[in-house]
Amino acid sequence: MNVPPHPGLDGGPVYLDHNATTPVDPRVAEATRPWLERWFGNPSSGHAVAAEPRAALARAREQVAALIGAAADEIVFTGSGSEADTLALRGAVLAAAPGRSRVITQVTEHPAVLETCRALARLHGVEVTLLPVDGEGLVDPARLAAALDERTALVSVMAANNETGTLQPVAELARLTRAHGALFHCDAAQAAGKVPLDVRDLGVDLLTLVGHKMYAPKGVAALYVRRGVRLEPLVPGGGQESGRRAGTENVAFAVALGAAAGLAAAELVGGGDRRAAALRDRLHDGLAGALPGRVHLNGSARHRLPGTLNVSIDGTAGHDLLAAVPLLAASTGSACHTGVRTPSPVLRAMGLDDARALAALRLSVGRWTTRADVDLAVGLLVAAVRSAEAARV
């Protein structure tokens, strides 16, 4: 793939935080421009000014569907991944048959899912079951099989964890779920465009993908809804998006998501996932080689996203380490409350102790990351570790 240079990455820090957000691809921005500058019509209108926006919306739907092996009429555009997750969970539960008022998810799920589950429990009396994960962050299908019963309306398990990159066995979990007559939702925000996904092969009923995780703007996402699945709309009104999400469509951002999906599909065909994995491994090997015995992988070594590396370095605190390296943009899993750092709930649920969890760094490569970027990041981090050690002596 011929990737144009990105002005937002020129001269700034080494950007290794693509799991948080990706820069908008210039080709996506260019595809979006006519729908901001010229083609302003409401796609629901009946006159000629609406024709181009209506056709563009249909093309974008087809592009998004093609990325995940869906049909165009199974794609619902939303304003965010959190909205798509809420529409999937709330919509499925409120539309479920009488007696099915139970949701099953897992402890390391994204807050968009966990908080929706809590709201369903609080507002609608829905029973919520949280499955544990093992030391790699994986859900055991046998645990799900034991939890499923005739009361279950929906199971929601993410494709890939946003902190560790761990890939869940979605196809097996979905097969077990549907065998019990329940629906299966998968938040694929981190996985879509990074690894091949086919909703038919996975056997999912609902799947979330998010624009700003795949080089489209923030403020646009999509929910795959398998034909025949009933959802109570989150936003009732004028009947847009097949009655599932009212409001005049954001044509420009839908076009952006479609363009991003097309680019992601082409990149996967061209081996983009293998390129990302090679950069990830170079990053890991560089750190481990310079700091022997001190760099520990968090998550699964086998089942993980190609571009995500989560490691803890003995004797460090992730936040302090990144603060000492302003030329690197990356993340930790910890949160700060009134000056006190708390470990990542994801890493704690995997059984990591506080010291290792607080030392965690999430480093995620992307479309414009180069080997030189990776080598510079390794050098900056290693220098910061050694500087901190010298200061303590």
Secondary structure, 3 states (H helix, E strand, C coil): CCCCCCHHHCCCCEECECCCCCCCCHHHHHHHHHHHHCCCCCCCCCCHHHHHHHHHHHHHHHHHHHHHCCCHHHEEEECCHHHHHHHHHHHHHHCCCCCCCEEEEECCCCHHHHHHHHHHHHHHCCEEEEECCCCCCCCCHHHHHHHCCCCEEEEECCCECCCCCEECCHHHHHHHHHHCCCEEEEECCCCECCECCCHHHHCCCEEEEEHHHCCCCCCCEEEEECCCCCCCCCECCCCCHHHCECCCCCHHHHHHHHHHHHHHHHHHHCCHHHHHHHHHHHHHHHHHHHCCCCEEECCCCCCECCCEEEEEECCCCHHHHHHCCCCEECECCCEEECCEEECCHHHHHCCCCHHHHHCEEEEECCCCCCHHHHHHHHHHHHHHHHHHHHHHC
